Amino acid sequence: MTTIASGTDTLTRDALTVLQPGFPGTTAPDWLLRRLGEGLASVGLFGRNIASPQQLASLTAQLRAERDDVLVAIDEEGGDVTRLEVRTGSSFPGNHALGAVDDVSLTLEVAAELGRRLAECGVNLNWAPSADVNSNPANPVIGVRSFGADPGLVARHTAAYVTGLQSAGVAACTKHFPGHGDTAVDSHHALPRIDADPSVLTERELTPFRAAIAAGTRAVMSAHILVPALDPARPATLSPRILTNLLREELGYDGLIVTDGMEMQAVAATYGIERGSVLAVAAGADAICVGGGLADDETVRRLRDALVTAVRTGELPEQRLADAAQRVRALARWTASRSTAAAGPDEATARADRSAGRVDVGLIAARRALRLTGDDVFTPLTDPPYVAALTPVANIAVGDETPWGVAAELGRLLPGTETGSFAGADAGHAALAAAGERRIVAVVRDEHRHPWMTAALDTLLTARPDTVVVEMGVPQAPPRGALHIATHGAARVCGRAAAEVIAAGTHA
């Protein structure tokens, strides 16, 4: 059982309880274990913490040896945003691919399998799914993380994802409330703004969140966005009108509210993380996510002390902090009860059965998500091609350490395949020179957002009209090339599905 250090008073314990910090390394540092003993109830994991499923299971066991009901959270969306497979690319397509298939039973199955893998590693809170409606094609941070641009489609797949994930005993955290889809700024860097009428917000942004709440999502993550129709002064994470009046009272949500990362510039640049954390809890947030770039004991101490001081000076009602801490503990109890229920005597057999049949729900989904143009006249390649990856700068949520594309998978099917990465004004000519006489497979990611990428494809297709084009972002630009494949995401499994078509002509 969890034992709280005897010298920790209730106020300090509650302040620690509402924090969800990250940390460096693949084992838990001493300071983190000490804070768990003092009342810290949650930790957040990132790619830097994960080397393998076995290592991750050992890490979470280490945390639970100190506190058995600890919430271990992760940002594992599948698709482009993966932490479990950060060094290889995900075995699961992301939301946009699932939305393209539009089979809610498949979405539920994918989410359930992803949840089982998380649970087997000891993770019990997933900062997913994204319920954002990707209504702005220029959105730099959502894109393929969204199920699509239609609110009804996003709603039904959000509900299926929540149901599937939580069937594995892993709490879903539906994000980014009240909806990050109609933005043109990445909140990691600055404060986005959505200038939409209340009626539009109600019918578009809020529809998927209503579905998530109806499906029983255990957590909701707030967005660092300014929505003047709801609150002209404060971003959603810091807004009582949005978190308390809208989410709690109007939508009737009573689960855990988690903030997006408080170190993100949309909040930190204006308020600082200490002041921002106090305002977030006062507004109605229950858990403060921090640690994407700040991961040390000093940060935890500063945030704890800021919350305690705010209570003692009357800025933050003590009951509001106590209620927030209670919601964190309630979710911890739920996850602990689900873990106990799943760990019956037949669980080892059940896991073995799942391992035998888990091959390929992700691959099946990725194959079904492909959209092909020109495949009726395309002849699959038999000689190794040259893969020209037209590579944009990755957003922070995705990260630049996760490999993407089709080169690795094509190389398995057509040994001798070579590849290069190109960007900027001369990308097309550089790719032509590197390819020589070999057949070119041009891989793009959100061509519609990058004029240099369109220009590079123009150059390639003018010189080499037999070029194959693979779009691994949102397929907004018109399809072109001898064969155009839209994968609806850049996960490793999406690359494999595309490679099968290019080299073998196979398609689900």
Residue pairs with C-beta under 8 A, 6 or more apart in sequence:
1 68
2 67
2 68
2 69
3 37
4 13
4 37
4 38
4 39
5 37
5 38
5 39
8 16
8 38
8 39
10 322
11 308
11 311
11 312
11 318
11 321
12 38
12 39
12 304
12 308
13 38
13 39
13 325
14 39
14 321
14 322
14 324
14 325
15 303
15 304
15 305
15 307
15 308
15 311
15 321
16 35
16 38
16 39
16 40
16 41
16 300
16 304
17 39
17 40
17 41
17 42
17 324
17 325
17 328
17 329
18 281
18 286
18 287
18 288
18 307
18 321
18 324
18 325
18 328
19 40
19 42
19 287
19 288
19 290
19 300
19 303
19 304
20 42
20 43
20 44
20 71
20 73
20 258
20 287
20 288
20 289
20 290
20 291
21 32
21 40
21 42
21 43
21 44
21 290
21 291
21 294
21 295
21 299
21 300
21 303
22 43
22 44
22 45
22 46
22 49
22 290
22 291
22 292
22 294
22 295
23 29
23 32
23 43
23 49
23 291
23 295
23 296
24 48
24 49
24 295
24 296
25 48
25 49
26 49
26 50
26 51
26 55
26 59
27 58
27 59
27 62
28 43
28 59
28 62
28 63
28 66
29 297
31 296
31 297
31 300
32 40
32 43
32 63
32 297
33 62
33 63
33 66
35 297
35 300
36 43
36 63
36 66
36 67
36 70
37 66
37 67
40 67
40 70
40 300
41 67
41 69
41 70
41 71
41 325
41 328
41 329
41 332
42 70
42 71
42 72
42 73
42 125
42 287
42 328
42 332
43 63
43 70
43 71
43 72
43 73
44 73
44 74
44 75
44 127
44 289
44 290
44 291
45 56
45 59
45 72
45 73
45 74
45 83
45 123
46 74
46 75
46 83
46 291
46 292
47 83
47 86
47 87
47 399
47 401
47 402
49 56
49 59
49 83
50 56
50 83
50 84
50 86
53 84
53 117
53 120
53 121
56 84
56 121
56 122
56 123
57 120
57 121
57 122
59 122
60 72
60 121
60 122
60 123
61 122
63 70
63 72
63 122
64 70
64 122
68 336
69 329
69 332
69 333
69 335
69 336
70 332
71 124
71 125
71 171
71 328
71 331
71 332
71 335
72 122
72 123
72 124
72 125
73 123
73 125
73 126
73 127
73 173
73 258
73 289
74 83
74 84
74 118
74 123
74 125
74 126
74 127
75 81
75 83
75 126
75 127
75 128
75 397
76 82
76 83
76 84
76 114
76 118
76 123
76 126
76 127
76 128
77 94
77 95
77 128
77 129
77 130
77 145
78 90
78 92
78 93
78 94
78 95
78 110
78 114
78 128
78 362
78 491
79 90
79 92
79 93
79 94
79 95
79 96
79 97
79 144
79 145
79 489
79 490
79 491
79 494
80 90
80 94
80 144
80 145
80 398
80 402
80 404
80 489
80 490
80 491
81 94
81 145
81 397
81 398
82 89
82 90
82 92
82 402
82 491
84 90
84 117
84 118
84 121
85 91
85 402
85 492
86 399
86 401
86 402
87 401
87 402
87 403
88 402
88 403
88 492
89 402
89 403
89 404
89 490
89 491
89 492
89 493
89 495
90 362
90 491
90 492
90 493
91 362
91 363
91 491
91 492
91 493
92 110
92 113
92 114
92 361
92 362
92 365
92 491
92 493
93 110
93 362
93 365
93 366
93 369
93 487
93 488
93 489
93 491
93 493
93 494
94 144
94 145
94 488
94 489
94 491
95 129
95 130
95 144
95 145
95 146
95 147
95 157
95 161
96 134
96 143
96 144
96 145
96 146
96 147
96 148
96 474
96 488
96 489
97 144
97 365
97 366
97 369
97 487
97 488
97 489
97 491
97 494
98 106
98 107
98 110
98 147
98 157
98 161
98 365
98 369
99 146
99 147
99 148
99 153
99 154
99 157
99 488
100 148
100 369
100 371
100 486
100 488
101 107
101 365
101 368
101 369
102 153
102 157
103 368
104 156
104 157
104 159
104 160
105 160
106 361
106 364
106 365
106 368
107 157
107 160
107 161
107 164
108 160
108 161
108 163
108 164
108 167
109 164
109 361
110 161
110 164
110 361
110 362
110 365
111 129
111 160
111 161
111 162
111 163
111 164
111 165
112 164
112 165
112 167
112 168
113 164
113 354
113 358
113 361
113 362
114 126
114 164
114 165
114 168
115 126
115 164
115 165
115 166
115 167
115 168
115 169
115 170
116 168
116 354
116 358
118 124
118 126
118 168
118 170
119 168
119 169
119 170
119 339
119 342
120 351
123 170
124 169
124 170
124 171
124 335
124 338
124 339
125 170
125 171
125 173
125 218
125 219
125 331
125 335
126 165
126 170
126 171
126 172
126 173
127 173
127 175
127 221
127 258
127 289
128 161
128 165
128 172
128 173
128 175
129 147
129 157
129 158
129 161
129 162
129 165
129 172
129 174
129 175
130 142
130 145
130 146
130 147
130 175
130 176
130 180
131 154
131 155
131 158
131 174
131 175
131 176
131 177
131 179
131 208
131 209
131 211
131 212
132 142
132 145
132 146
132 154
132 175
132 176
132 179
132 180
132 181
132 205
132 208
133 146
133 148
133 149
133 150
133 151
133 154
133 179
133 181
133 182
133 204
133 205
133 207
133 208
134 142
134 143
134 145
134 146
134 148
134 149
134 181
134 474
135 149
135 181
135 182
135 204
136 181
136 182
136 183
136 184
137 448
137 449
137 474
137 476
138 184
138 449
139 180
139 181
139 182
139 183
139 184
140 184
140 185
140 186
140 395
140 449
141 180
141 183
141 186
141 187
141 188
141 395
141 397
142 180
142 181
142 183
143 446
143 473
143 474
144 473
144 474
144 488
144 489
144 490
145 397
146 154
146 181
147 153
147 154
147 157
147 158
147 208
148 154
149 181
151 203
151 204
151 205
151 207
151 208
152 207
154 207
154 208
155 207
155 208
155 210
155 211
156 211
158 174
158 208
158 209
158 211
158 212
158 215
159 211
159 212
159 214
159 215
160 215
161 172
162 172
162 174
162 212
162 215
162 216
162 217
163 215
163 216
165 171
165 172
166 172
166 216
166 217
166 218
168 342
169 335
169 338
169 339
169 341
169 342
170 335
171 218
171 219
171 256
171 331
171 334
171 335
172 212
172 217
172 218
172 219
173 217
173 218
173 219
173 220
173 221
173 256
173 258
174 208
174 209
174 212
174 217
174 219
174 220
174 221
175 220
175 221
175 222
175 223
175 260
176 221
176 222
176 223
176 225
176 260
177 209
177 220
177 221
177 222
177 223
177 236
177 242
177 243
177 247
177 257
178 201
178 205
178 206
178 209
178 223
178 225
178 227
178 230
178 236
178 242
178 246
178 247
179 194
179 201
179 204
179 205
179 206
179 208
179 209
179 223
180 187
180 192
180 223
180 225
181 204
181 205
182 194
182 196
182 204
182 205
183 192
183 193
183 194
183 225
184 192
185 191
185 192
185 193
186 192
186 395
186 396
187 223
187 224
187 225
187 260
187 264
187 265
187 266
188 261
188 264
188 265
188 266
188 395
188 396
188 397
189 265
189 266
190 265
190 266
190 269
191 224
191 225
191 226
191 235
191 265
191 266
191 267
191 269
191 270
192 224
192 225
192 226
192 266
193 225
193 226
193 227
193 228
194 201
194 205
194 225
194 226
194 227
195 228
195 229
196 204
196 205
196 227
196 229
197 229
198 229
198 230
201 227
201 229
201 230
206 251
209 220
209 247
209 251
210 251
212 220
213 220
213 251
213 252
213 253
217 255
218 255
218 256
218 331
218 334
219 255
219 256
219 257
219 258
219 287
219 331
220 247
220 253
220 255
220 256
220 257
220 258
221 257
221 258
221 259
221 260
221 289
222 236
222 237
222 242
222 243
222 257
222 258
222 259
222 260
222 280
222 285
223 235
223 236
223 237
223 260
224 235
224 236
224 237
224 260
224 264
224 266
224 267
225 235
225 236
225 266
226 232
226 234
226 235
226 236
227 236
227 242
230 236
230 239
230 241
230 242
230 246
231 239
231 241
231 242
233 239
234 279
234 283
235 266
235 267
236 242
236 243
237 243
237 259
237 260
237 262
237 267
237 276
237 280
237 283
237 285
238 267
238 271
238 276
238 279
238 280
238 283
239 283
240 282
240 283
240 284
242 283
243 257
243 283
243 284
243 285
244 283
244 284
247 253
247 257
247 284
248 254
248 284
255 327
255 331
256 286
256 287
256 327
256 328
256 330
256 331
257 284
257 285
257 286
257 287
257 327
258 285
258 286
258 287
258 289
259 277
259 280
259 285
259 287
259 288
259 289
260 289
261 289
261 290
261 291
261 292
261 293
262 268
262 273
262 276
262 277
262 280
262 288
262 289
262 290
263 273
263 290
263 291
263 292
263 293
263 294
264 292
267 273
267 276
268 276
271 279
273 290
273 294
273 299
273 302
273 303
274 302
274 303
274 306
275 306
277 288
277 290
277 303
277 306
277 307
278 306
278 307
278 310
278 315
278 316
280 288
281 288
281 307
281 316
281 320
281 321
281 324
282 310
282 315
282 316
282 317
282 320
285 324
286 323
286 324
286 325
286 327
286 328
287 324
287 327
287 328
288 303
290 299
290 303
291 299
292 396
307 316
307 321
310 316
311 317
311 318
311 321
362 491
362 493
363 493
363 496
363 497
364 508
365 493
366 487
366 489
366 491
366 493
366 494
366 496
366 497
367 497
367 500
367 507
367 508
368 508
369 487
369 488
369 489
369 494
369 497
370 485
370 486
370 487
370 497
370 498
370 501
370 507
370 508
371 475
371 485
371 486
371 488
372 483
372 484
372 485
372 486
372 501
372 507
373 479
373 480
373 483
373 484
373 486
374 479
374 481
374 482
374 483
374 484
375 483
375 501
375 507
378 468
378 482
378 483
378 505
379 505
380 501
380 502
380 503
380 504
380 505
381 414
381 439
381 468
381 502
381 503
382 414
383 414
383 438
383 439
384 410
384 411
384 414
384 415
384 416
384 417
384 418
384 438
385 410
385 414
385 417
385 438
385 439
385 440
385 441
385 468
385 502
386 417
386 418
386 419
386 420
386 431
386 434
386 435
386 436
386 438
386 439
386 440
386 441
387 405
387 406
387 407
387 410
387 417
387 418
387 419
387 420
387 440
387 441
387 443
388 419
388 420
388 422
388 431
388 434
388 435
388 440
388 441
388 442
388 443
388 460
389 405
389 407
389 419
389 420
389 421
389 422
389 443
390 422
390 423
390 427
390 431
390 442
390 443
390 444
390 445
390 447
390 450
390 453
390 456
390 457
391 421
391 422
391 423
391 445
392 423
392 445
392 446
392 449
392 450
392 453
393 400
394 400
403 492
404 445
404 472
404 490
404 491
404 492
404 495
405 419
405 443
405 470
405 472
405 490
405 495
406 441
406 443
406 470
406 495
406 498
406 499
406 502
407 417
407 418
407 419
407 443
408 492
408 495
409 492
409 495
409 496
409 498
409 499
409 500
410 417
410 441
410 499
410 502
410 503
411 417
411 419
412 499
413 499
413 500
413 503
413 504
414 503
418 438
420 430
420 431
420 434
422 428
422 430
422 431
422 434
422 456
423 452
424 452
425 452
425 455
427 452
427 453
427 455
427 456
428 455
428 456
428 457
428 458
428 459
428 460
429 459
431 440
431 442
431 456
431 459
431 460
432 440
432 459
432 460
432 463
432 464
435 464
439 466
439 467
439 468
440 460
440 464
440 466
440 467
440 468
441 467
441 468
441 469
441 470
441 502
442 456
442 457
442 460
442 467
442 468
442 469
442 470
442 481
443 469
443 470
443 472
444 450
444 453
444 457
444 469
444 470
444 471
444 472
444 473
445 471
445 472
445 473
445 490
446 453
446 473
446 474
446 476
447 453
447 454
447 457
447 471
447 473
447 476
447 477
448 454
448 474
448 476
448 477
449 473
449 476
454 477
457 469
457 480
457 481
460 467
461 467
461 469
461 480
461 481
465 482
466 482
467 481
467 482
468 481
468 482
468 483
468 484
468 485
468 502
469 479
469 480
469 481
469 483
469 484
469 485
470 484
470 485
470 487
470 498
470 502
471 477
471 479
471 484
471 485
471 486
471 487
472 487
472 489
472 490
472 494
472 495
472 498
473 489
473 490
474 488
475 486
475 488
479 486
483 501
483 502
485 498
485 501
485 502
487 494
487 495
487 497
487 498
488 494
497 508
500 506
500 507
501 507
